[in-house]
Amino acid sequence: MEKDKLINLWMAHGYLGETEMELVGKEIPSEVGKLLHLRYLDLSQNAALKALPEQLPNGMGKLTKLRHRQMIGSSLSFMPKGLERLASLRTVSYFIVCSSEKVMEAANLGDLNQLNKLEGNLLTRNLENVVDVGEALNAELKNKKKLLGLFLDFTWEEIGLQMNDDNLIEALQAPSDL
């Protein structure tokens, strides 16, 4: 096996951190989408990471055994489609609501619906990009009983809540024990 491929596979399994990525650049290997038994994917502290390789978003739904996906400190701008098929997922450091230009490639807030095993903290970023408040209802956050914290991140152009934001916050329905 080539050195670069081996290092990339180790990174995908979370065995290597940001400093080791300098050995092969700031790119996640496309082969990650083929690791069907992958349980832990750590993309944390990779600020240069702007997008996932094509095969990972397309193959994300095939990683059905994935339990932990960390991305703290990365610069990703959306979550790939297929997230809703990862019913074993327990840890998602954050969920990014996509802006309109990447909407065809991205998961939406409602795709959190089947992820009832989520635990720990969940940060939802860019909630101002939610177009349909029904997405928030479909997420059924109230069923995520093992969540310890839910953080809602809006980026407002103007000071103050917009009417849609109030409706969105109400529709998100956090678990009753939070």
C-alpha positions in Angstrom: 0.0 0.0 0.0 1.3 3.5 -0.8 2.4 5.6 2.1 -0.1 8.4 1.2 -3.0 6.0 1.1 -2.1 4.4 4.4 -1.7 7.8 6.1 -5.1 8.9 4.7 -6.8 5.8 6.0 -5.2 6.3 9.4 -6.5 9.9 9.4 -10.0 8.7 8.4 -10.0 6.3 11.4 -9.0 9.1 13.7 -5.5 7.7 14.5 -3.8 10.8 13.1 -4.5 14.5 14.0 -4.0 17.8 12.3 -0.2 17.9 12.5 0.2 14.5 10.8 -2.1 15.7 7.9 0.8 17.9 6.9 2.5 14.8 5.6 -0.1 14.5 2.7 -1.8 17.8 2.6 -5.2 19.1 3.8 -7.3 16.6 1.9 -9.5 13.8 3.1 -9.1 10.7 0.9 -12.0 9.7 -1.3 -11.6 6.1 -0.2 -13.2 7.0 3.2 -16.6 6.5 1.6 -15.7 2.9 0.9 -14.9 2.1 4.6 -18.2 0.4 5.3 -17.2 -0.6 8.8 -15.9 2.8 9.9 -17.2 3.7 13.3 -15.2 6.9 14.1 -14.5 9.8 11.7 -12.6 12.7 13.2 -12.2 15.7 10.9 -11.5 18.1 13.8 -9.1 21.0 13.8 -8.7 20.9 10.0 -9.5 24.5 9.3 -8.2 24.2 5.7 -10.8 21.5 5.0 -13.5 23.3 3.0 -15.3 20.3 1.4 -15.4 16.5 1.7 -14.2 14.4 -1.3 -16.9 13.6 -3.8 -17.1 10.0 -2.8 -17.6 10.7 0.9 -20.8 12.8 0.4 -22.1 10.3 -2.1 -21.0 7.3 0.0 -21.9 8.9 3.4 -25.2 6.9 3.6 -23.2 3.6 3.2 -21.2 4.2 6.4 -24.1 2.7 8.4 -21.9 1.6 11.3 -20.5 5.1 11.8 -21.1 6.1 15.5 -19.0 9.2 15.9 -18.3 12.1 13.5 -16.3 15.0 14.9 -15.6 18.1 12.9 -14.8 20.8 15.5 -12.5 23.4 13.9 -13.1 22.4 10.3 -14.4 24.9 7.7 -17.1 22.8 6.1 -20.1 24.7 4.8 -22.7 22.0 4.7 -23.5 18.4 5.7 -23.6 15.8 2.9 -26.7 14.0 1.9 -27.1 10.5 3.3 -26.8 11.6 6.9 -30.4 10.3 7.6 -29.2 6.7 6.9 -26.7 6.8 9.7 -29.0 5.6 12.5 -26.1 4.3 14.6 -24.6 7.8 14.9 -24.2 8.8 18.5 -21.9 11.9 18.2 -22.2 14.7 15.7 -20.2 17.7 16.8 -22.3 20.0 14.7 -24.9 20.2 12.0 -24.5 22.9 9.4 -27.6 24.2 7.5 -26.5 24.8 3.9 -27.0 28.0 2.1 -29.1 27.9 -1.1 -26.2 27.5 -3.6 -25.3 24.0 -2.3 -28.8 22.8 -1.4 -28.9 19.9 -3.9 -25.7 18.4 -2.4 -26.6 19.0 1.2 -28.6 17.3 4.0 -31.3 19.4 5.5 -32.3 19.8 9.1 -35.1 17.3 8.7 -32.5 14.6 8.0 -31.7 14.5 11.8 -35.1 12.7 12.1 -33.8 9.2 12.3 -30.7 10.0 14.5 -32.4 9.2 17.8 -29.2 7.8 19.4 -27.4 11.1 19.3 -25.8 12.0 22.7 -23.7 14.7 24.1 -23.9 18.2 22.6 -25.3 19.2 19.2 -24.5 22.6 17.7 -26.7 23.5 14.7 -25.0 26.2 12.7 -26.3 28.7 10.1 -30.0 28.3 11.1 -30.7 31.5 9.2 -30.5 29.4 6.1 -33.5 27.3 6.9 -36.1 28.1 4.3 -38.9 25.8 5.4 -39.8 25.7 9.1 -41.2 22.3 8.5 -37.6 21.0 8.3 -37.2 21.8 12.0 -40.4 19.9 12.9 -39.2 16.9 10.8 -35.9 16.9 12.7 -37.8 15.8 15.8 -35.2 16.9 18.2 -37.6 16.2 21.1 -36.8 12.4 20.4 -33.1 12.9 21.0 -33.3 12.0 24.7 -29.6 11.5 25.2 -28.6 15.0 24.2 -27.0 16.9 27.0 -26.9 20.3 25.2 -28.4 21.8 22.1 -26.9 25.0 20.7 -28.7 27.0 18.1 -26.4 29.3 16.0 -27.9 32.1 13.8 -25.9 34.7 11.9 -28.0 37.7 11.5 -27.4 40.5 9.1 -29.5 42.8 11.1 -29.9 43.0 14.9 -32.9 41.3 16.2 -34.9 38.2 15.5 -36.9 37.9 12.3 -40.4 36.5 12.5 -39.3 33.3 10.8 -36.6 32.8 13.4 -39.1 32.8 16.2 -41.2 30.2 14.4 -38.1 28.1 13.7 -36.9 28.1 17.4 -40.4 27.0 18.4 -40.5 24.3 15.8 -37.1 22.8 16.8 -38.8 21.3 19.9 -35.7 20.5 22.1 -36.0 17.4 24.3 -38.0 18.2 27.4 -35.1 17.6 29.9 -32.8 20.2 28.3 
